[in-house]
Amino acid sequence: MCGIVGYIGYREAYPIVIKGLKRLEYRGYDSAGVMVYDGTDLKLSKTKGKVSDLEEKSLKEITTGGTIGIGHTRWATHGVPNDVNSHPHVSNSGNLVIIHNGIIENYEPLKKELIKRGYVFHSDTDTEVLVNLIEEVQKKENLKLGKAVQVALNQVVGAYAICVFDKQKPDEIVAARLGSPLAIGVGKDEFFVASDASPFIEYTANAIYLEDEEMAIVRLNKPLKIRKIKDDSIVDPYIQELQMNLEQIEKGGYDHFMLKEIYEQPNVIKDTYRGRLHANEGIIQMAGVEDNLEKFLNADRILIVACGTSWHAGLVAEYIFEEFTRIPVEVEYASEFRYRNPIINPGDVVIPISQSGETADTLAAIKLAKEKGAFVFGVCNVVGSSISRETHAGAYTHAGPEIGVASTKAFTTQITVLTMIALRLAKAKGTLSNSDFHRYLQELEIIPEKVAEALLTNDVTKNIAAKFKDSPNCLYLGRGYNFPVALEGALKLKEISYIHAEGYPAAEMKHGPIALIDESMPVIVIAPKQGHYDKVVSNIQEIKSRSGKIIAVVTKGDTQVRELADYVVEIPDTSDALSPLLTTIPLQLLSYHIAVMRGCNVDQPRNLAKSVTVE
């Protein structure tokens, strides 16, 4: 989960590194640090807090320029967030400097051995152990930096993306990855290294994504060298042209990235089905599905593995796949999947879902599924990400960069992709009538317009937020396709406002949660007229009889729920299966406004990071 940036070239490194860290701050923001080499000395500055705190401090501590620099923004794993535990870390000699994203699992025995050899440690981090291990290998075996890094990494267990600099070899940076993402930007007479491409997008459109167990030696005025860490074999670098642009990673006039991303949903849903959905011709064309259609059609079952918001999208997909295709579906937390010795058979299709494509638990689930002979079809948002490379096939969402830590547009674009897959399979299997198939295609095609209409509830949700911003608890209820939306709505509120919230199937309320309901408990009920409307109305009556405060998300024109609810938010009408794409919109807005009113950092909620690249 940390963000790393490195630069080597002809420009001044410090401003590039600082700006890059600001763009990567979604990956972690409890501490930050930067190192610049000015040709003579290492200039180092690091601090607890955000990159803005680092910038303020480093202006006093880094007074000279240099064209080589590395920086880090941290999400703490080993050691509390403080100045000492912040990266970069320096070896005992003062020559080596490292930044690290990941976890070294066997750092304790390595640390004990290094202490025996005279090394002194100042932090509680596993990273300081790694940099001193590299130094010990370098000294003991009289190796150059690149070889020493390679030998040391063959002794560690865990996950890493690292950049290492040696003051005695000041014309290169050594980078390596295992389990944590690392991109190298290739410019003219300059190189960039970063956790993703956002820090260097304005400088070059050419990027190399390191694969697991690869290391790169990035040198001034020399060709890039990439080798396998295990066997030292040479890798021919594959340069990709970036699909990202600078405008996508700026706020564009919005107060927060999260609000911008909520409002981007009409366009990104359209981008996600563009070229795939042809409603007038009655065609869904997805290359990854078409090339593997028989595997899907012959599937004994579909296993969906994901974490967090992506898991909620998977739950929506479970309803859609089973309804449309009649293939049994199971949805698993990726974080639990491989630890419970799951039953996976060669006839299974496994669909991992991840916004970043780098989620460590989901990647581990993919590897297990492949070992068991299942066909693995990935759904992710980031081109060139680990999941896109590890899976047999897949489909990208086209949400564009999602900077806000609390996911919004990723959720709706994941549902869009999964709905298209289900519809294509249903067409091939004949489990949907032609008329229903065409109707769903037409409805999905106009969903962006309806999402835009749902966004017009912003003022209503803002007024409701003002009423309930100080509530200590909140309950979300939904049925059928909208039960996962209730879970997602509760997660959003927890993530960014720190209000305790729970999502439940509405019918389960009376099996426990009803004990919590009183006049101070806001209850958000998702009650579109399609689906289990009458049953939800009964649940609302049960809440009302216990004096709960009811906030209802209803279909435009609804009268029955309006009479019962304290507050009503209207959304356009659509089919039950597609309703999650609309019902989630006011819940996102409600969470956003409550968080803003509570003075919370909406884009960077405490203790969270965007891409969970450690287990």
C-alpha positions as CSV (number, residue, x, y, z in Angstrom):
1,M,0.0,0.0,0.0
2,C,2.7,2.7,0.1
3,G,3.6,4.9,-2.9
4,I,7.1,5.1,-4.3
5,V,8.6,7.6,-6.8
6,G,12.1,7.7,-8.3
7,Y,13.7,10.0,-10.9
8,I,17.1,9.9,-12.7
9,G,17.8,12.2,-15.6
10,Y,18.6,15.8,-16.4
11,R,15.8,17.6,-14.6
12,E,15.8,18.7,-11.0
13,A,14.5,15.7,-9.1
14,Y,13.0,17.2,-6.0
15,P,9.9,18.8,-7.6
16,I,9.2,15.7,-9.7
17,V,9.4,13.4,-6.7
18,I,7.2,15.7,-4.5
19,K,4.6,16.1,-7.2
20,G,4.6,12.4,-7.8
21,L,4.1,11.6,-4.1
22,K,1.1,13.9,-4.0
23,R,-0.4,11.9,-6.9
24,L,0.3,8.6,-5.1
25,E,-0.9,9.8,-1.7
26,Y,-4.1,7.7,-2.2
27,R,-1.9,4.7,-1.6
28,G,-0.9,5.8,1.9
29,Y,-0.6,9.0,3.8
30,D,0.5,8.5,7.4
31,S,4.1,9.6,6.7
32,A,6.3,10.5,3.8
33,G,10.0,11.2,2.9
34,V,12.3,12.2,0.1
35,M,16.0,11.8,-0.8
36,V,17.9,13.8,-3.3
37,Y,21.5,13.3,-4.3
38,D,23.2,16.5,-5.3
39,G,26.4,15.0,-6.7
40,T,28.2,15.1,-3.4
41,D,25.8,14.3,-0.5
42,L,22.5,12.6,0.2
43,K,19.9,15.1,1.2
44,L,17.2,13.4,3.2
45,S,13.9,14.6,4.7
46,K,11.1,12.6,6.2
47,T,8.2,13.1,8.6
48,K,5.0,11.7,10.1
49,G,2.0,13.1,8.3
50,K,1.0,13.9,4.7
51,V,3.1,14.9,1.7
52,S,2.2,18.6,2.4
53,D,3.9,18.2,5.8
54,L,7.0,16.7,4.1
55,E,7.0,19.5,1.6
56,E,7.0,22.1,4.4
57,K,9.8,20.3,6.3
58,S,12.0,19.4,3.3
59,L,12.1,23.0,2.1
60,K,14.3,23.7,5.2
61,E,16.3,20.4,5.0
62,I,16.9,20.0,1.3
63,T,18.6,23.2,0.2
64,T,20.4,22.0,-2.9
65,G,19.2,20.5,-6.1
66,G,20.1,17.2,-7.8
67,T,19.0,15.2,-10.7
68,I,18.5,11.9,-8.8
69,G,15.9,11.4,-6.2
70,I,13.5,9.0,-4.6
71,G,10.4,9.5,-2.4
72,H,7.8,7.5,-0.4
73,T,4.4,8.0,1.0
74,R,3.6,5.4,3.6
75,W,0.7,3.2,4.9
76,A,2.2,1.8,8.1
77,T,2.7,-2.0,8.5
78,H,5.8,-2.4,10.7
79,G,6.2,0.4,13.2
80,V,3.8,3.2,14.1
81,P,3.7,6.3,11.8
82,N,6.5,8.6,13.0
83,D,9.5,10.4,11.7
84,V,11.9,7.5,12.3
85,N,9.8,4.8,10.7
86,S,9.2,6.9,7.7
87,H,11.0,6.1,4.4
88,P,13.5,6.4,2.9
89,H,15.7,4.3,5.1
90,V,19.5,4.5,5.1
91,S,22.0,1.7,5.7
92,N,24.4,1.7,8.6
93,S,27.3,3.0,6.3
94,G,25.1,5.9,5.1
95,N,25.7,4.8,1.5
96,L,22.5,2.9,0.6
97,V,19.0,4.4,0.6
98,I,15.8,2.4,0.1
99,I,12.1,3.0,-0.3
100,H,9.8,0.0,-0.1
101,N,6.2,-0.9,-0.6
102,G,5.2,-4.3,0.8
103,I,6.1,-6.6,3.7
104,I,9.3,-8.6,4.5
105,E,7.8,-11.5,6.4
106,N,11.1,-13.0,7.6
107,Y,12.6,-9.7,8.8
108,E,12.9,-10.8,12.4
109,P,15.5,-13.6,11.9
110,L,17.3,-11.5,9.4
111,K,17.4,-8.6,11.8
112,K,18.8,-10.8,14.6
113,E,21.5,-12.1,12.4
114,L,22.5,-8.6,11.3
115,I,22.6,-7.4,14.9
116,K,25.0,-10.2,15.6
117,R,27.2,-8.8,12.8
118,G,27.3,-5.4,14.3
119,Y,24.4,-3.6,12.6
120,V,22.4,-1.1,14.6
121,F,18.7,-0.4,13.9
122,H,16.9,2.9,14.5
123,S,13.4,2.1,13.3
124,D,10.8,-0.6,13.9
125,T,10.5,-1.3,10.2
126,D,11.2,-4.4,8.1
127,T,12.5,-2.0,5.4
128,E,15.5,-1.0,7.4
129,V,16.4,-4.6,7.8
130,L,16.3,-5.0,4.0
131,V,18.6,-2.1,3.2
132,N,21.2,-3.4,5.7
133,L,20.9,-6.9,4.4
134,I,21.7,-5.5,0.9
135,E,24.7,-3.7,2.4
136,E,25.9,-6.8,4.2
137,V,25.7,-8.8,1.0
138,Q,27.4,-6.1,-0.9
139,K,30.3,-5.9,1.6
140,K,30.7,-9.6,2.3
141,E,30.7,-10.7,-1.4
142,N,32.2,-7.6,-2.9
143,L,29.3,-7.1,-5.3
144,K,28.0,-4.1,-7.3
145,L,24.6,-2.7,-6.1
146,G,22.4,-4.5,-8.6
147,K,23.9,-8.0,-7.9
148,A,23.8,-7.3,-4.1
149,V,20.1,-6.4,-4.4
150,Q,19.4,-9.6,-6.3
151,V,21.2,-11.8,-3.8
152,A,19.5,-10.2,-0.9
153,L,16.1,-10.5,-2.4
154,N,16.6,-14.2,-2.9
155,Q,16.9,-14.4,0.9
156,V,13.7,-12.6,1.8
157,V,10.1,-13.8,2.1
158,G,7.3,-11.4,1.5
159,A,6.2,-8.8,-1.0
160,Y,8.0,-5.7,-2.2
161,A,8.4,-3.0,-4.7
162,I,11.7,-1.2,-4.0
163,C,14.0,1.5,-5.2
164,V,17.6,1.4,-4.0
165,F,20.3,4.0,-4.4
166,D,24.0,3.8,-3.7
167,K,26.0,7.0,-3.1
168,Q,29.1,5.2,-4.3
169,K,27.4,4.4,-7.6
170,P,25.5,7.6,-8.2
171,D,24.4,7.1,-11.8
172,E,21.8,4.4,-11.2
173,I,18.7,3.3,-9.3
174,V,17.9,-0.4,-8.8
175,A,14.2,-1.2,-8.8
176,A,12.6,-4.6,-8.1
177,R,9.1,-6.0,-7.5
178,L,7.3,-9.0,-6.1
179,G,3.6,-8.7,-5.4
180,S,3.6,-4.9,-5.3
181,P,3.3,-2.8,-8.5
182,L,6.1,-0.9,-10.1
183,A,6.2,1.1,-13.4
184,I,9.2,2.6,-15.1
185,G,8.6,5.7,-17.2
186,V,11.0,5.8,-20.2
187,G,11.8,9.3,-21.4
188,K,14.5,10.9,-23.5
189,D,17.7,10.8,-21.4
190,E,15.6,10.2,-18.2
191,F,13.8,7.5,-16.3
192,F,11.0,7.5,-13.7
193,V,10.1,4.8,-11.3
194,A,6.7,4.8,-9.5
195,S,3.9,2.6,-8.1
196,D,1.8,3.6,-11.0
197,A,2.2,5.9,-14.0
198,S,0.5,9.0,-12.5
199,P,3.7,10.6,-11.3
200,F,5.2,10.8,-14.8
201,I,2.3,11.1,-17.2
202,E,3.2,14.6,-18.3
203,Y,6.8,13.6,-19.0
204,T,6.4,10.5,-21.1
205,A,3.7,8.2,-22.5
206,N,6.0,5.2,-22.5
207,A,6.0,2.8,-19.5
208,I,7.4,-0.6,-18.6
209,Y,5.6,-2.6,-15.9
210,L,7.9,-4.9,-14.1
211,E,6.6,-8.4,-13.6
212,D,6.9,-10.3,-10.3
213,E,10.5,-11.3,-9.5
214,E,12.0,-8.9,-11.9
215,M,14.5,-6.2,-11.2
216,A,15.6,-3.2,-13.3
217,I,18.9,-1.3,-13.3
218,V,18.0,2.2,-14.3
219,R,21.1,4.2,-15.4
220,L,21.9,7.6,-16.7
221,N,22.7,7.6,-20.4
222,K,22.6,3.9,-20.7
223,P,20.1,1.3,-21.8
224,L,17.7,-0.1,-19.2
225,K,18.5,-3.6,-17.9
226,I,15.9,-6.0,-16.6
227,R,16.7,-9.3,-15.1
228,K,14.9,-12.2,-13.3
229,I,15.7,-12.1,-9.6
230,K,15.7,-15.9,-9.3
231,D,18.0,-17.0,-12.2
232,D,19.6,-13.7,-13.4
233,S,18.2,-14.3,-16.9
234,I,17.8,-11.2,-19.1
235,V,14.3,-9.9,-19.8
236,D,13.4,-8.0,-23.0
237,P,11.5,-5.0,-21.8
238,Y,8.0,-4.4,-23.2
239,I,7.2,-0.7,-23.5
240,Q,3.5,0.2,-23.3
241,E,1.9,3.4,-24.4
242,L,-0.1,4.9,-21.5
243,Q,-3.8,5.3,-21.8
244,M,-4.0,7.8,-19.0
245,N,-3.9,11.6,-19.4
246,L,-3.2,14.4,-17.0
247,E,-6.7,15.7,-16.9
248,Q,-8.0,12.4,-15.5
249,I,-5.8,12.7,-12.4
250,E,-6.7,16.3,-11.5
251,K,-9.8,17.4,-9.6
252,G,-11.3,19.3,-12.5
253,G,-12.9,22.0,-10.3
254,Y,-14.5,19.6,-7.8
255,D,-13.8,20.0,-4.1
256,H,-12.7,16.4,-3.8
257,F,-11.7,13.5,-6.1
258,M,-14.5,11.4,-4.7
259,L,-17.2,13.9,-5.8
260,K,-15.6,14.2,-9.2
261,E,-15.6,10.4,-9.5
262,I,-19.2,10.2,-8.4
263,Y,-20.2,12.6,-11.2
264,E,-18.1,10.9,-13.8
265,Q,-20.2,7.7,-13.6
266,P,-22.6,8.5,-16.5
267,N,-19.5,8.9,-18.8
268,V,-17.5,6.0,-17.5
269,I,-20.4,3.5,-17.6
270,K,-20.8,4.5,-21.2
271,D,-17.0,4.1,-21.8
272,T,-17.2,0.7,-20.2
273,Y,-19.9,-0.6,-22.7
274,R,-18.7,1.4,-25.6
275,G,-17.7,-0.9,-28.5
276,R,-19.1,-3.9,-26.6
277,L,-22.8,-3.2,-26.4
278,H,-24.8,-2.8,-29.6
279,A,-28.4,-2.6,-28.5
280,N,-29.9,-1.9,-31.9
281,E,-28.2,-5.0,-33.4
282,G,-28.9,-7.1,-30.3
283,I,-25.1,-7.8,-29.9
284,I,-22.7,-7.9,-26.9
285,Q,-19.1,-8.3,-28.2
286,M,-16.4,-8.9,-25.6
287,A,-13.2,-10.4,-26.9
288,G,-12.3,-12.1,-23.7
289,V,-15.7,-13.7,-23.4
290,E,-16.0,-14.7,-27.1
291,D,-12.5,-16.3,-27.1
292,N,-13.5,-18.4,-24.1
293,L,-17.2,-18.8,-24.6
294,E,-17.2,-22.6,-24.3
295,K,-15.4,-22.5,-20.9
296,F,-18.2,-20.2,-19.6
297,L,-21.0,-22.3,-21.1
298,N,-19.6,-25.5,-19.8
299,A,-18.9,-24.1,-16.3
300,D,-20.1,-26.2,-13.4
301,R,-20.2,-23.0,-11.4
302,I,-18.8,-19.5,-11.2
303,L,-16.6,-18.5,-8.3
304,I,-16.3,-14.7,-7.8
305,V,-13.4,-13.6,-5.5
306,A,-12.9,-10.0,-4.4
307,C,-12.5,-7.7,-1.5
308,G,-14.4,-4.6,-0.2
309,T,-16.4,-2.7,-2.8
310,S,-15.4,-5.2,-5.5
311,W,-16.9,-8.0,-3.3
312,H,-20.2,-6.1,-3.2
313,A,-20.1,-5.8,-7.0
314,G,-19.6,-9.6,-7.0
315,L,-22.7,-10.0,-4.9
316,V,-24.7,-8.0,-7.4
317,A,-23.2,-10.2,-10.1
318,E,-24.3,-13.4,-8.2
319,Y,-27.9,-12.3,-8.5
320,I,-27.5,-11.3,-12.2
321,F,-25.6,-14.4,-13.3
322,E,-27.9,-16.9,-11.6
323,E,-31.0,-15.1,-12.8
324,F,-29.8,-14.7,-16.4
325,T,-27.6,-17.8,-17.0
326,R,-28.8,-20.3,-14.4
327,I,-25.2,-21.1,-13.6
328,P,-24.6,-21.4,-9.9
329,V,-22.5,-18.7,-8.4
330,E,-20.5,-18.4,-5.2
331,V,-19.0,-15.1,-4.0
332,E,-15.9,-15.3,-1.8
333,Y,-13.8,-12.9,0.2
334,A,-10.4,-13.2,-1.5
335,S,-8.8,-12.6,1.9
336,E,-10.4,-15.8,3.2
337,F,-10.4,-17.9,0.0
338,R,-7.1,-19.6,0.0
339,Y,-6.9,-20.1,3.8
340,R,-9.9,-22.3,4.0
341,N,-8.7,-25.0,1.6
342,P,-11.5,-24.2,-0.9
343,I,-12.9,-26.8,-3.3
344,I,-12.0,-25.7,-6.8
345,N,-12.4,-28.0,-9.8
346,P,-11.2,-27.8,-13.4
347,G,-14.8,-27.2,-14.5
348,D,-15.1,-24.0,-12.5
349,V,-14.8,-20.4,-13.8
350,V,-13.2,-18.0,-11.3
351,I,-13.8,-14.3,-11.7
352,P,-11.5,-12.1,-9.6
353,I,-12.6,-8.5,-9.4
354,S,-10.3,-5.6,-8.4
355,Q,-10.2,-1.9,-9.2
356,S,-6.4,-1.6,-9.0
357,G,-5.6,-5.1,-10.4
358,E,-3.0,-5.3,-7.6
359,T,-5.0,-6.5,-4.6
360,A,-2.7,-9.0,-2.8
361,D,-5.4,-11.3,-1.5
362,T,-7.1,-11.4,-4.9
363,L,-3.8,-12.2,-6.6
364,A,-3.2,-15.0,-4.2
365,A,-6.7,-16.4,-4.9
366,I,-5.9,-16.3,-8.7
367,K,-2.8,-18.3,-8.2
368,L,-4.6,-20.9,-6.2
369,A,-7.4,-21.2,-8.7
370,K,-4.9,-21.6,-11.6
371,E,-3.1,-24.3,-9.7
372,K,-6.4,-26.2,-9.2
373,G,-7.1,-26.1,-13.0
374,A,-9.9,-23.5,-13.0
375,F,-10.3,-21.0,-15.8
376,V,-9.7,-17.5,-14.4
377,F,-11.3,-14.4,-16.0
378,G,-10.3,-11.1,-14.4
379,V,-12.2,-7.9,-14.1
380,C,-10.1,-4.9,-13.3
381,N,-9.7,-1.2,-14.1
382,V,-5.9,-0.7,-14.6
383,V,-4.4,-1.7,-17.9
384,G,-1.2,-3.7,-17.4
385,S,-1.9,-4.4,-13.8
386,S,-0.9,-7.7,-12.1
387,I,-4.4,-9.3,-12.3
388,S,-4.6,-8.5,-16.0
389,R,-1.3,-10.4,-16.5
390,E,-2.0,-13.3,-14.1
391,T,-5.4,-14.3,-15.4
392,H,-6.2,-16.4,-18.4
393,A,-8.4,-13.8,-19.9
394,G,-10.5,-10.8,-18.7
395,A,-12.3,-7.6,-19.3
396,Y,-11.3,-4.1,-18.3
397,T,-13.7,-1.6,-16.8
398,H,-13.0,1.8,-18.2
399,A,-13.5,3.9,-15.1
400,G,-10.3,5.8,-15.6
401,P,-8.0,6.6,-12.7
402,E,-9.9,6.4,-9.4
403,I,-8.0,8.6,-6.9
404,G,-10.5,8.8,-4.0
405,V,-9.8,6.0,-1.6
406,A,-13.5,5.2,-1.2
407,S,-14.5,3.5,-4.4
408,T,-17.5,4.8,-6.4
409,K,-17.2,4.7,-10.2
410,A,-15.2,1.4,-10.0
411,F,-18.3,-0.2,-8.4
412,T,-20.7,0.8,-11.1
413,T,-18.4,0.0,-14.0
414,Q,-17.7,-3.4,-12.5
415,I,-21.4,-4.1,-12.3
416,T,-21.7,-2.9,-15.9
417,V,-19.0,-5.3,-17.2
418,L,-20.4,-8.3,-15.2
419,T,-23.9,-7.6,-16.4
420,M,-22.7,-7.6,-20.0
421,I,-20.9,-10.9,-19.5
422,A,-24.1,-12.4,-17.9
423,L,-26.2,-11.2,-20.8
424,R,-23.8,-12.6,-23.4
425,L,-23.8,-16.0,-21.7
426,A,-27.6,-16.0,-21.3
427,K,-27.9,-15.3,-25.0
428,A,-25.6,-18.2,-25.9
429,K,-27.4,-20.5,-23.5
430,G,-30.9,-19.5,-24.4
431,T,-31.8,-18.9,-20.8
432,L,-33.2,-15.4,-21.6
433,S,-35.9,-14.9,-24.2
434,N,-34.9,-12.8,-27.2
435,S,-37.4,-10.1,-26.1
436,D,-35.9,-10.0,-22.6
437,F,-32.4,-10.0,-23.9
438,H,-33.1,-7.1,-26.3
439,R,-34.9,-5.2,-23.5
440,Y,-32.0,-5.5,-21.1
441,L,-29.6,-4.3,-23.8
442,Q,-31.7,-1.2,-24.5
443,E,-32.1,-0.5,-20.8
444,L,-28.4,-0.8,-20.2
445,E,-27.6,1.5,-23.1
446,I,-29.7,4.3,-21.5
447,I,-28.5,3.7,-17.9
448,P,-25.9,6.5,-18.2
449,E,-28.7,9.0,-18.8
450,K,-30.6,7.7,-15.8
451,V,-27.4,7.8,-13.6
452,A,-27.1,11.5,-14.6
453,E,-30.7,12.0,-13.5
454,A,-30.0,10.2,-10.2
455,L,-27.2,12.6,-9.6
456,L,-29.7,15.4,-9.5
457,T,-30.6,14.1,-6.0
458,N,-27.4,15.8,-4.8
459,D,-29.3,18.7,-3.1
460,V,-31.8,16.4,-1.5
461,T,-29.1,14.1,-0.1
462,K,-27.2,17.1,1.1
463,N,-30.2,18.3,3.1
464,I,-30.6,14.8,4.6
465,A,-26.9,14.7,5.5
466,A,-27.3,17.8,7.5
467,K,-30.0,16.1,9.6
468,F,-28.0,13.0,10.4
469,K,-24.3,14.0,10.3
470,D,-24.0,13.5,14.0
471,S,-25.7,10.1,14.2
472,P,-23.4,7.5,15.8
473,N,-25.0,4.6,14.0
474,C,-26.9,3.9,10.8
475,L,-28.7,0.9,9.3
476,Y,-29.0,0.2,5.6
477,L,-31.6,-2.3,4.3
478,G,-32.2,-3.7,0.8
479,R,-33.6,-6.9,-0.7
480,G,-32.6,-9.0,-3.7
481,Y,-30.3,-7.1,-6.1
482,N,-30.2,-4.2,-3.7
483,F,-29.1,-6.1,-0.6
484,P,-25.4,-5.7,-1.8
485,V,-26.1,-2.0,-2.4
486,A,-27.1,-1.7,1.2
487,L,-23.8,-3.3,2.2
488,E,-21.9,-0.9,-0.1
489,G,-23.8,2.1,1.2
490,A,-22.9,1.2,4.7
491,L,-19.3,0.7,3.8
492,K,-19.1,4.1,2.1
493,L,-20.4,5.8,5.3
494,K,-18.0,3.9,7.5
495,E,-15.0,4.6,5.3
496,I,-15.2,8.3,5.0
497,S,-17.3,9.6,7.9
498,Y,-16.3,7.1,10.6
499,I,-20.0,6.5,11.5
500,H,-20.7,3.0,12.5
501,A,-23.1,1.6,9.8
502,E,-24.3,-1.9,8.9
503,G,-26.0,-3.2,5.8
504,Y,-28.6,-6.0,6.0
505,P,-31.1,-7.8,3.9
506,A,-34.3,-6.1,4.9
507,A,-36.0,-9.3,5.9
508,E,-33.2,-10.1,8.3
509,M,-33.9,-6.9,10.3
510,K,-36.3,-8.7,12.6
511,H,-33.8,-11.4,13.3
512,G,-31.7,-9.1,15.5
513,P,-31.0,-5.6,14.2
514,I,-34.5,-4.5,15.0
515,A,-33.4,-4.3,18.6
516,L,-31.2,-1.3,17.7
517,I,-34.0,0.8,16.2
518,D,-35.3,3.8,18.2
519,E,-36.0,7.4,17.5
520,S,-32.3,8.2,17.1
521,M,-31.5,5.5,14.6
522,P,-31.5,6.5,10.9
523,V,-32.5,3.6,8.6
524,I,-31.8,3.9,4.9
525,V,-34.1,1.6,3.0
526,I,-33.6,0.9,-0.7
527,A,-37.1,0.5,-2.1
528,P,-37.4,0.8,-5.9
529,K,-40.8,-0.3,-7.2
530,Q,-39.3,-3.3,-9.1
531,G,-38.4,-6.4,-7.1
532,H,-39.7,-7.1,-3.6
533,Y,-41.5,-3.8,-3.2
534,D,-44.4,-5.0,-1.1
535,K,-42.1,-6.9,1.3
536,V,-39.9,-3.8,1.7
537,V,-42.9,-1.7,2.5
538,S,-43.7,-4.1,5.3
539,N,-40.2,-3.7,6.6
540,I,-40.6,0.0,6.5
541,Q,-43.8,-0.2,8.6
542,E,-41.9,-2.3,11.2
543,I,-39.3,0.4,11.4
544,K,-41.9,3.2,11.7
545,S,-43.7,1.4,14.5
546,R,-40.5,1.6,16.5
547,S,-39.9,5.3,15.8
548,G,-36.9,4.8,13.5
549,K,-36.0,7.6,11.2
550,I,-36.6,6.3,7.6
551,I,-34.6,7.6,4.6
552,A,-36.0,5.8,1.5
553,V,-34.6,5.5,-1.9
554,V,-37.6,5.1,-4.2
555,T,-38.6,5.0,-7.8
556,K,-39.7,8.4,-9.2
557,G,-43.4,8.9,-8.6
558,D,-43.7,6.5,-5.6
559,T,-46.5,7.3,-3.2
560,Q,-46.8,4.4,-0.8
561,V,-43.3,4.6,0.7
562,R,-43.4,8.4,0.6
563,E,-46.3,8.3,3.1
564,L,-44.3,6.2,5.5
565,A,-40.8,7.6,5.2
566,D,-39.4,10.7,6.9
567,Y,-37.2,11.5,3.9
568,V,-37.4,10.3,0.3
569,V,-34.8,10.3,-2.5
570,E,-36.2,9.6,-6.0
571,I,-34.4,7.7,-8.7
572,P,-35.5,6.9,-12.3
573,D,-37.3,3.6,-13.0
574,T,-35.4,0.7,-14.5
575,S,-35.5,-3.1,-14.3
576,D,-34.7,-4.8,-11.0
577,A,-31.5,-6.3,-12.3
578,L,-30.1,-2.9,-13.3
579,S,-31.4,-0.9,-10.4
580,P,-28.1,-1.2,-8.3
581,L,-26.5,1.1,-10.9
582,L,-29.0,3.8,-9.8
583,T,-29.8,3.1,-6.1
584,T,-26.1,3.3,-5.2
585,I,-25.8,7.0,-6.5
586,P,-27.7,8.7,-3.7
587,L,-26.0,6.5,-1.1
588,Q,-22.6,7.7,-2.4
589,L,-23.7,11.3,-2.3
590,L,-25.2,10.9,1.2
591,S,-21.9,9.5,2.5
592,Y,-19.9,12.2,0.8
593,H,-21.9,15.1,2.3
594,I,-22.0,13.6,5.8
595,A,-18.2,13.2,5.7
596,V,-17.7,16.8,4.5
597,M,-20.0,18.1,7.1
598,R,-18.1,16.2,9.8
599,G,-14.9,17.7,8.7
600,C,-13.4,14.4,7.5
601,N,-10.8,14.0,4.9
602,V,-13.0,12.5,2.2
603,D,-10.3,11.5,-0.3
604,Q,-7.9,10.2,2.3
605,P,-9.9,8.6,5.1
606,R,-7.9,7.5,8.2
607,N,-6.1,4.1,8.3
608,L,-7.1,3.3,4.7
609,A,-5.3,3.1,1.4
610,K,-6.5,2.7,-2.1
611,S,-4.6,-0.3,-3.3
612,V,-4.2,-3.1,-0.7
613,T,-1.0,-4.7,-1.9
614,V,-0.2,-6.5,1.3
615,E,-2.2,-9.3,3.0
